[in-house]
């Protein structure tokens, strides 16, 4: 199935999507790095049990949901004068501030956890890195893997490590995402230059396994498939949830290998982007698995 999908994508001429500046704040300075760190600190769990209660944001003449709503809300906040790139501002955010940032139709899930993560991000930057995420980036000497590991070490909210049969399973979804976002925003130069982008894995979340299942690359056992299709909660840290995420990472690595065999040179994190791009407007036969977690 992975090989067939790789052939199809090659025939369709699909390429990894470029950075989207219309929904991201970017001025090319240290402020952009801090802003991206804050954004990735709260990039998780957009799904709603009731589609009628889905959180949405109006920005630039469009109604957005999910990640694009998050990015647009953060960009809108900066345009409104909220210095989300200032570590001291992040550390001092209160409930009223966070509700203003995320104002829209409906309420973004886990809003209290998002406030906690933003305050933690600001506090750690102030206390350990002189308020600037660029100091962390520079300390990693152009290594995306080192940056992801440092984030997990310094910030509890980025320490995305599960346990399975008593062994640690390291996903670091949002920590790796920060490195890839820097690479995309800065076009692989300056603070976005990393010499080991091949070390990044897929950003294991709930959307990717849904897509991989749609394309036949992932297949669930009948019991698990029934639970997911009936929208039964899959608890965070449960064996099934860890297996879904681990299988997602492995499947994307396989897809990357199959694409390279077809002459399309893309790394696993870019395959992640390709999957996400291919999902836009795609009618899904099955829902994604429902897990409430701050990690994705």
C-alpha positions, 0 to 999 in steps of 0.5 A, spaced: 500 500 500 505 504 501 509 503 494 502 504 491 501 510 494 508 513 492 507 511 485 500 515 485 503 521 488 509 521 483 504 520 478 500 526 480 506 530 481 505 532 489 511 535 492 511 537 500 507 544 501 511 550 502 511 554 508 504 558 509 506 566 511 499 568 510 497 564 517 504 565 521 507 571 524 514 572 521 519 578 521 525 574 520 528 576 527 528 572 534 521 574 535 519 569 530 523 564 533 519 565 540 513 566 536 513 559 533 515 556 540 509 559 543 505 556 537 508 549 538 507 549 545 499 549 544 499 545 538 494 540 540 487 537 540 483 541 536 477 535 535 470 536 538 465 530 540 460 535 537 462 538 530 457 543 531 461 545 537 468 546 533 472 551 534 473 556 528 476 563 527 475 568 522 481 571 519 483 574 512 476 573 510 476 565 511 473 561 516 479 556 519 479 551 524 484 546 527 491 548 526 490 553 521 485 557 526 491 556 531 496 559 527 491 565 525 489 566 532 496 567 534 498 572 528 491 576 529 494 576 537 500 579 535 497 584 530 492 586 535 498 588 540 499 582 544 507 580 544 506 573 544 514 573 542 516 576 548 517 571 553 515 575 559 509 576 556 508 569 555 510 568 563 505 573 565 499 571 561 492 570 565 485 567 563 482 573 560 488 574 555 488 567 553 480 567 552 482 573 547 487 570 543 483 564 542 476 568 541 472 565 535 466 560 534 466 555 540 471 554 545 478 551 543 479 544 547 483 544 553 484 552 554 487 551 561 492 546 559 494 551 553 495 557 558 499 553 562 504 551 557 504 558 554 506 560 561 511 555 562 514 556 555 515 564 557 518 562 564 523 557 562 525 562 556 526 567 562 529 563 567 534 559 563 535 562 556 535 570 557 528 570 554 530 568 547 529 561 544 534 563 539 539 561 544 537 554 545 537 554 537 544 556 537 546 551 542 544 545 538 549 547 533 544 546 527 542 539 529 534 538 529 535 532 533 539 536 539 534 541 539 528 537 539 531 533 545 533 540 549 526 542 548 523 535 551 529 536 557 527 543 558 520 544 558 515 539 561 510 540 556 514 538 550 517 531 554 512 527 549 515 520 552 510 514 552 511 507 556 510 501 553 511 494 556 515 498 561 520 501 556 520 508 554 517 510 547 520 517 545 515 521 540 517 528 541 511 530 536 511 538 538 519 538 539 520 535 532 515 540 529 518 546 532 525 544 529 521 543 522 517 549 523 524 553 524 526 550 517 520 552 513 519 559 516 527 561 515 527 556 508 533 552 511 537 558 513 540 562 519 536 559 525 532 555 520 539 551 518 539 544 520 544 539 518 540 533 520 533 534 518 533 526 516 533 525 523 526 527 524 520 522 524 513 523 522 509 528 527 505 522 530 498 525 532 491 523 530 490 526 523 496 522 520 493 515 522 487 516 519 490 518 513 494 512 513 488 508 514 484 511 508 490 509 504 490 502 506 497 503 509 495 502 516 490 497 518 487 496 525 485 490 528 477 489 528 476 490 535 480 497 535 477 499 528 470 498 531 472 502 537 475 508 533 469 508 528 464 508 534 468 514 537 470 511 543 476 514 547 482 511 546 486 513 553 492 517 552 498 512 554 494 506 553 497 500 549 493 501 543 494 509 543 502 508 543 501 502 538 497 507 533 503 513 534 509 508 533 505 505 527 504 511 524 512 513 525 514 507 522 509 507 516 511 514 514 518 512 514 516 506 509 513 511 505 519 516 505 523 510 502 518 508 497 518 515 494 525 515 494 525 509 490 520 512 485 525 518 484 522 523 489 527 525 494 523 527 501 524 526 508 519 523 513 517 529 516 516 532 509 512 526 507 508 528 514 507 534 510 505 531 504 499 527 507 497 533 511 496 536 504 493 530 501 487 530 506 485 537 504 478 536 502 478 529 502 472 525 504 474 520 509 471 513 510 473 513 518 474 518 523 480 519 527 482 516 533 480 520 539 485 521 545 485 527 549 492 529 550 497 535 550 502 532 546 498 532 539 
